[in-house]
């Protein structure tokens, strides 16, 4: 595959957070292990139990009857058996403890909703590997990594919890998720409305498939974020690609690039240069996703409004190539070396290891076929068109499978979802994923909440003194809807008896 | 497995009909073959095209990328591109041409709904065999025989039709099915509401799973049908089992049984006697399903109200064993030899070969786990309890798979389906499957229609001069709902533009 597709294959969702987790306390409590974790502020303890459920590897076939252990976390400090609720995080492409620690919103609202918090790990991520360390060896072992299987896991898990936890049986369950997890939350409500009374789908680009939205919308929003964060910022980045290309023509230029940037491994050929540009592009993308209004320590520590900080180095697109690239490199250091502790930069890494990049790469090659493109005009990147045929070839080479780009729309309805109810779609306008999200109300009970100053699911993060008013408003609307769903559930239950 | 379970394993749905199909006319018309068939009355011609679509063998996994040809029939004589609709029969466990010819209701309403009729064959039945004649060889080849895969086939097919048939794109599709096909129609609307605007689920026992209804309800309704059809009728049948058992104790008794009944193969051992009783039980069950108010020629020709005819032979439970059994055998002959052409009776057959008994046996052993039981008191059968463990063992022996009795409820919601809309559940009160059906309105748009004089989906059959008023009323209500769905669809469409 040409680099553009590789670049886009690497594109995974990010669910940045502000928590550092200390090792589990390992205090045995019945059959559960308890794990305590602390946020970076060191003050709010998150206490949850770590649990496992045996799940069928294949819910949709009976030939293989194997099971695997799916991990899930439960926090019930604020749960009330009388009139309470269950908030169920539909885990996405990563370690569930990481999502648990980075979805402070659920912890913040637990008391007022008298809610038990459940965080369910997505199969093939974290510890929930259907075939252990063989899970990614080939397409046969990967055959059960689909959104449908993940939703079935969630459904089976909730039925299990209701059956086994005294007091849980007659309580409403609300699905909550962000990013791909937000898509899962929405789809879970659509497909299993008998199991969850509603869903909060934060930053869920459920329309980033097929022709539902233009393929360029994602990178245009990334570009806008840089444009608004400093004069000439996006123009400087747009100019940088040709500057790199010009340096890359000679061995001396490659050496200069490697040294100026402090790369761990020197660039030696054209492919390396393509990788460098892909890595830089992903950095800008990641910054757009985590452009939060306060200091956060996702992956590497970042300052508040990190794009503004980055853009301070990117004010002039008209300087010499060398000067421009040195400015770019300083900007990159904001993302990769804010703490000043990196000795060199590794262009094969952009995100936390808590995210399962292998798994997501497979999912992107099968069901989650999201078209991306750039034209260099409406965005600040080198032009790349979306080429499904090439993408398919690359997927076949990498995983031995071919994408089915129409399937997700057939399965989950595309834009034709108005017959469903009780789903909140929240999106931050700074978040490039909002381009594929639902940003207008569809019906009275399929509502869109937009957060002008929000990046990738800011609303799901723990409350913060620097939260903009718009995210406070969004959260309070979300809680209002959830309370309504809970009231409706109990009212219906009373009607039955 | 003990016979009771075998008996129940054999229990398949029946979709009896009144049509004799002449061989296809084979007149080529573009790429379609046209097939013309005639009802028994010889007057109403059914003209449809036979078509095939390439479907993924596995919609829910990407390792195997094979496809197979799914057959579907289209009749568009009454279809209008302007303001029309598409009635989509969600094929069940048999040859789709048989269902097509036995769902006269769709043909009868096509003109007033300006409807295209589509009949989609269920995978693993009729010609739609994913692995040709290897489809049933082992659990590996059978792994893709599930309701979820079948629904996915339907969804993909409808998307394909809308894309390829000019004028179909912006038309509402209504799912229609009877029996297991009715379950599929209801589930299709629940899971793919973006693809069908509503569903008519006729005689669909969607609650005949787990503990949703008592396991004895089915056989109780069979018994009631015989009780109401003649004095002492059900009591006579109840007495017959012990009479058979007493005869079966000796070789002479076995010979007498075999000869008196005119069996093709003589009974020689206890297992044969169990098989005989299972076969007789199934005959009574089948009669309860096809107890139609007019002469019909399903399997074997049957008189109007066949149970009444049968019961004329079963008026006295207190005669000698020999006399009682001779009466039973005369009654059986109503079902097996109404035309007088059978030379002997074969106890390994009870239903038309158009039904795929192998496929249904596998489905009953995996997803479609329907508990049945008898107690000999509330019903006229020998007592048999429902034994899941034993059932599971037998399934494993027969197919190498084990049933997952909770799965269907987890997947499709059990009794908790009130968030769905636009489904008509119709049931005949004579139909034993009505015990597992929805017979009371759930909401304004999830409505139940009951037909007091109706057997198994009488409403889906072609109109007949002897139709009781209640089925005429049911059909007119069904049409009224369907017209409303169509109107709503077009009103919404206008609103969008």
Interface residues (C-beta under 8 A of the other chain):
Chain A: X56 X59 X60 X61 X62 X63 X64 X65 X139 X140 X142 X143 X144 X146 X148 X149 X152 X155 X156 X159 X191 X192 X193 X194 X195 X366 X367 X400 X401 X402 X404 X406 X407 X410 X411 X413 X414 X416 X417 X418 X419 X420 X421 X492
Chain B: X56 X59 X60 X61 X62 X63 X64 X65 X139 X140 X142 X143 X144 X146 X148 X149 X152 X155 X156 X159 X191 X192 X193 X194 X195 X366 X367 X400 X401 X402 X404 X406 X407 X410 X411 X413 X414 X416 X417 X418 X419 X420 X421 X492
